């Protein structure tokens, strides 16, 4: 089969055959000029043997080839004749401008013109297989840096389709909120002070290490986690290592949090006599219920479930902190009968040797030398 080149020249689309013959389509008159330089009824006979796919591929301007393919896809009725596609070019002129910019994929529902699309988005979409739609444009205009970051990071598990779902998916999910995934992403940044780069890499880590394939589910769960933790305390860990486990703990703590506690009863239980200094460690009694909630959030443990026990007089809660950073959680402890019976670090991990010595010093001071439970 003789090779052809397809290109635009003024108001004509030229089909240039390798043997020197040419066919033209005049967009102004909508007439086809055949090989013999005469007007013909259609191009199908003139291009017999050449499929539409071949013609798309032979376009010197690949963007124009994509545009012609777009027209065929968008037409309701099946089109097999290149002439019929060319007749419809004026109908899709707005999309021709978009494709000519280098953008590869455009939704037929896209309601804007090329003048509405920022240059930065055009440049990015000319290198990525991203479907341009109203949601994508809206997100880019809201947070262009986050959008650029999303498509320029190196990921282990996330795909371009995952990123597309995160930034543009507009279905509603969830019984307690009706937000799309793009809104979840934006609100995590705007309301809970996540950063786009860290959040995207965290999503990638969770998909890779915790085998969570559905990023739409994942971004909703992270938002749910931030919503619950943010109501309890603004000191929560935004990127916990074991997210699914941490999220379960957060749900339990949040349900506990919603219960109204009597602050006065708690204040009556505070025992400042238990506060103690050992070397560079401080033993601190929480001043309020909120302090215990903050500790639970920072340590990712279930200590907030002990609030009732403290109020009812069944135990005390103490915090072990470094003296030079007394506001930073280190070890959470439960005291019963003047003895520390549980001492746990973040995520309920074992405490260090130095921390163990401090706990033993506290027990010695209060005349309790019995074995302590250092593990969960």
C-alpha positions in Angstrom: 0.0 0.0 0.0 1.3 3.4 -1.0 2.3 5.6 2.0 0.5 8.8 2.6 1.0 12.0 4.7 -2.0 13.9 6.1 -1.6 17.5 6.9 -3.4 20.8 7.0 -2.6 23.6 4.5 -4.7 26.8 4.7 -8.4 25.7 4.4 -7.4 22.3 3.1 -6.7 18.9 4.6 -4.1 17.3 2.2 -3.7 13.5 1.7 -0.3 13.4 0.0 0.6 10.0 -1.5 4.2 8.8 -1.8 3.8 8.5 -5.6 3.1 12.2 -6.0 -0.7 12.1 -6.1 -2.8 14.2 -3.8 -6.4 14.4 -2.4 -7.7 17.5 -0.8 -10.7 18.3 1.4 -11.8 22.0 1.4 -13.2 22.9 4.9 -14.7 26.1 3.5 -16.8 24.5 0.7 -17.0 21.0 2.3 -15.9 19.6 -1.0 -13.5 16.8 -1.7 -11.0 17.1 -4.6 -9.9 13.8 -5.9 -6.7 12.4 -7.3 -7.6 13.7 -10.8 -8.2 17.2 -9.4 -11.9 16.9 -9.8 -14.7 17.3 -7.2 -15.8 14.0 -5.8 -18.8 13.0 -3.8 -16.8 11.5 -0.9 -13.3 10.5 0.1 -14.1 6.9 0.9 -13.6 5.7 -2.6 -10.6 7.9 -3.1 -8.9 6.4 0.0 -10.1 2.8 -0.6 -7.9 0.4 1.5 -6.9 3.0 4.1 -8.7 2.6 7.4 -9.6 5.5 9.7 -7.0 4.3 12.1 -4.3 4.4 9.4 -5.4 8.0 8.5 -5.1 9.1 12.1 -1.6 7.6 12.3 -0.6 9.2 9.1 -1.4 12.8 10.3 1.9 14.7 10.5 0.3 16.6 13.4 -0.4 13.9 16.0 -2.6 16.3 17.9 -4.8 16.6 14.8 -5.0 12.9 14.5 -6.2 12.6 18.1 -8.8 15.3 17.3 -10.2 13.4 14.3 -10.4 10.2 16.4 -12.2 12.2 19.1 -14.9 13.2 16.6 -15.5 9.6 15.6 -15.8 8.6 19.2 -18.3 11.3 20.1 -20.7 10.9 17.2 -23.8 8.9 18.1 -23.9 7.1 14.8 -21.1 4.9 13.5 -18.8 6.8 11.0 -16.7 4.8 8.6 -16.0 7.6 6.1 -13.2 10.1 6.7 -15.3 12.6 4.7 -18.1 12.4 7.2 -15.7 13.1 10.0 -14.3 16.1 8.2 -17.8 17.5 7.6 -18.2 17.6 11.4 -15.0 19.4 12.2 -16.7 22.8 12.5 -19.1 21.3 15.1 -16.1 20.4 17.3 -13.9 23.5 16.6 -13.6 24.2 20.4 -12.1 20.8 20.9 -9.8 21.2 17.9 -8.2 24.2 19.7 -7.7 22.1 22.9 -6.1 19.2 21.1 -3.9 21.5 19.1 -2.4 22.7 22.4 -1.0 19.3 23.0 -3.6 18.0 25.4 -4.2 14.3 24.6 -7.5 13.4 26.2 -10.6 15.6 26.5 -14.0 14.7 28.0 -16.9 15.5 25.7 -18.6 17.1 28.8 -15.7 19.6 29.1 -17.5 23.0 29.2 -14.6 25.4 28.8 -12.5 26.8 25.9 -8.7 26.7 25.4 -8.5 30.2 26.9 -9.8 28.9 30.2 -7.0 26.4 30.6 -3.9 27.6 32.5 -0.6 27.2 30.6 0.8 25.1 33.4 -2.0 22.6 33.1 -1.7 22.5 29.3 2.1 21.8 29.6 1.5 18.9 32.1 -1.4 17.4 30.2 0.7 17.3 27.0 3.1 14.9 28.7 0.5 12.8 30.7 -2.5 10.7 29.7 -4.9 12.7 31.8 -8.5 13.1 30.8 -9.3 16.8 30.8 -12.7 17.5 32.4 -14.3 20.2 34.5 -13.2 18.6 37.8 -9.6 18.5 36.7 -9.7 22.2 35.8 -11.4 23.1 39.0 -8.9 21.3 41.1 -6.0 22.8 39.2 -7.3 26.3 39.6 -7.9 25.7 43.4 -4.5 24.2 44.1 -2.1 24.2 41.1 1.0 23.4 43.2 -0.7 20.2 44.6 -1.7 19.2 41.1 1.7 19.6 39.6 3.2 17.8 42.6 0.8 14.9 42.2 2.0 14.2 38.6 5.7 14.8 39.1 6.4 12.6 42.1 7.9 9.2 41.8 5.6 6.5 43.2 6.0 2.8 44.1 2.4 1.8 43.9 0.2 4.7 42.8 -0.6 4.9 39.1 -1.6 7.9 36.9 -5.2 6.5 37.1 -5.0 6.5 40.9 -3.9 10.2 40.8 -6.8 10.9 38.5 -9.2 9.3 40.9 -7.8 11.3 43.8 -7.9 14.6 42.0 -11.0 14.5 39.9 -13.4 11.7 40.9 -16.8 13.3 41.5 -19.0 10.5 42.9 -20.4 10.9 46.4 -19.6 8.3 49.1 -20.2 7.8 52.8 -23.2 8.1 55.0 -21.9 11.0 57.2 -20.5 13.1 54.4 -21.2 13.7 50.7 -17.8 14.7 49.5 -16.1 13.6 46.3 -12.5 12.4 46.6 -11.1 15.6 45.2 -12.9 17.4 48.1 -11.4 15.0 50.6 -7.9 15.7 49.3 -8.4 19.5 49.4 -10.0 19.5 52.8 -7.2 17.5 54.3 -4.8 20.2 53.0 -6.9 23.2 53.9 -8.5 22.1 57.2 -6.1 19.6 58.7 -2.8 21.1 57.4 -1.7 18.1 55.4 0.8 18.9 52.6 0.1 17.7 49.1 3.5 16.0 48.7 3.5 14.2 52.0 -0.2 13.1 51.6 0.5 11.7 48.2 3.6 9.8 49.3 1.6 8.5 52.3 -1.1 7.3 50.0 1.5 5.6 47.9 3.1 4.0 51.0 -0.3 2.7 52.2 -1.2 1.3 48.8 2.2 -0.4 48.6 2.7 -1.6 52.2 -0.8 -2.2 53.4 -2.1 -3.5 50.0 -5.0 -1.1 49.8 -5.8 -1.0 46.1 -8.8 1.4 46.1 -7.4 4.9 46.6 -10.9 6.3 46.6 -11.6 4.3 49.7 -8.2 5.2 51.2 -8.5 8.9 50.8 -12.0 8.8 52.4 -10.6 6.8 55.3 -7.8 9.2 55.9 -10.2 12.1 55.9 -12.4 10.2 58.3 -9.4 9.6 60.6 -8.4 13.3 60.4 -12.0 14.4 61.1 -12.2 12.3 64.3 -8.8 13.0 65.6 -9.0 16.7 64.8 -12.1 16.9 67.0 -10.3 15.3 69.9 -7.0 17.1 69.5 -5.0 19.0 66.9 -1.9 17.2 68.0 -2.6 14.0 66.1 -0.1 12.1 63.9 -1.2 12.8 60.3 0.8 10.0 58.8 0.7 7.0 61.2 2.7 4.0 60.3 0.0 1.4 60.7 -2.9 3.3 59.3 -5.7 0.6 59.4 -4.9 -0.3 63.0 -4.6 3.4 64.0 -7.9 4.2 62.4 -9.6 1.5 64.4 -8.2 2.9 67.6 -9.3 6.4 66.5 -12.8 5.1 66.0 -12.9 3.7 69.5 -11.4 6.8 71.0 -13.8 9.0 69.1 -16.8 7.1 70.3 -15.3 7.5 73.8 -14.7 11.2 73.1 -18.3 11.8 72.2 -19.4 10.8 75.7 -19.7 13.7 78.0 -17.5 13.4 81.0 -17.8 15.4 84.2 -14.7 17.6 84.3 -15.2 18.4 88.0 -15.2 14.8 89.0 -11.9 14.3 87.1 -10.4 17.4 88.8 -11.2 15.8 92.2 -9.2 12.8 91.3 -6.0 14.7 90.3 -3.2 13.7 92.7 -0.2 16.0 92.3 1.7 14.0 94.9 2.3 11.5 92.2 4.4 14.0 90.2 8.1 13.3 90.4 11.4 14.1 88.8 14.1 11.5 88.0 17.2 12.6 86.2 16.0 14.2 83.0 12.5 12.7 83.3 9.3 14.2 84.6 6.2 12.3 85.9 3.2 14.5 85.1 -0.4 14.1 86.2 -2.8 15.3 83.5 -4.5 18.5 84.4 -7.8 17.8 82.5 -9.6 15.2 80.5 -8.4 17.0 77.4 -4.8 16.2 78.4 -5.7 12.5 78.3 -7.4 12.9 75.0 -4.3 14.7 73.6 -2.1 11.9 75.0 -4.2 9.3 73.3 -4.0 11.1 70.0 -0.2 11.7 70.1 0.6 8.2 71.3 -2.0 6.4 69.1 -3.2 4.3 72.0 -6.5 3.8 73.8 -5.7 5.6 77.0 -8.8 7.8 76.6 -10.9 4.8 77.3 -9.4 4.9 80.9 -11.1 8.3 81.7 -14.1 6.6 83.3 -11.7 4.4 85.4 -9.9 7.5 86.6 -13.2 9.3 87.5 -14.5 6.2 89.3 -11.3 6.0 91.4 -10.1 2.7 89.9 -6.7 4.0 88.6 -4.6 7.1 87.9 -2.9 8.1 84.6 0.6 9.6 84.5 2.7 10.9 81.7 6.4 10.4 81.5 8.1 13.3 79.7 11.6 14.6 79.1 12.3 17.6 81.3 13.4 19.7 78.3 10.2 18.9 76.3 7.4 18.5 78.9 4.7 18.9 76.3 5.8 16.1 74.1 4.3 12.7 74.8 6.8 9.9 75.6 5.4 7.2 77.9 1.8 6.7 79.1 1.4 5.0 82.5 -1.4 3.5 84.5 -1.2 3.6 88.4 -3.0 1.3 90.7 -2.5 1.1 94.4 0.4 3.5 94.3 2.2 1.3 91.7 2.8 1.8 88.0 1.3 -1.3 86.5 1.5 -0.4 82.8 4.1 1.8 81.0 3.8 2.0 77.2 5.3 4.1 74.5 3.8 5.3 71.2 1.6 2.6 69.5 1.8 0.6 72.7 5.5 -0.2 72.0 8.0 -1.2 74.8 9.7 1.6 76.6 13.5 2.1 76.5 15.9 1.0 79.2 16.3 4.5 80.5 12.6 5.0 80.7 12.3 1.7 82.5 14.8 2.8 85.1 12.8 6.0 85.6 9.6 4.0 86.2 11.3 1.8 88.7 12.6 4.9 90.5 9.0 6.1 90.8 7.8 2.8 92.1 10.7 2.7 94.6 9.8 6.2 95.8 6.3 5.0 96.5 7.5 1.8 98.1 6.4 -0.6 95.3 8.9 -2.9 93.8 6.6 -5.4 92.2 7.0 -6.4 88.5 5.6 -3.9 86.0 3.8 -4.8 82.7 6.0 -3.1 80.1 4.3 -4.5 77.1 0.8 -4.4 75.7 
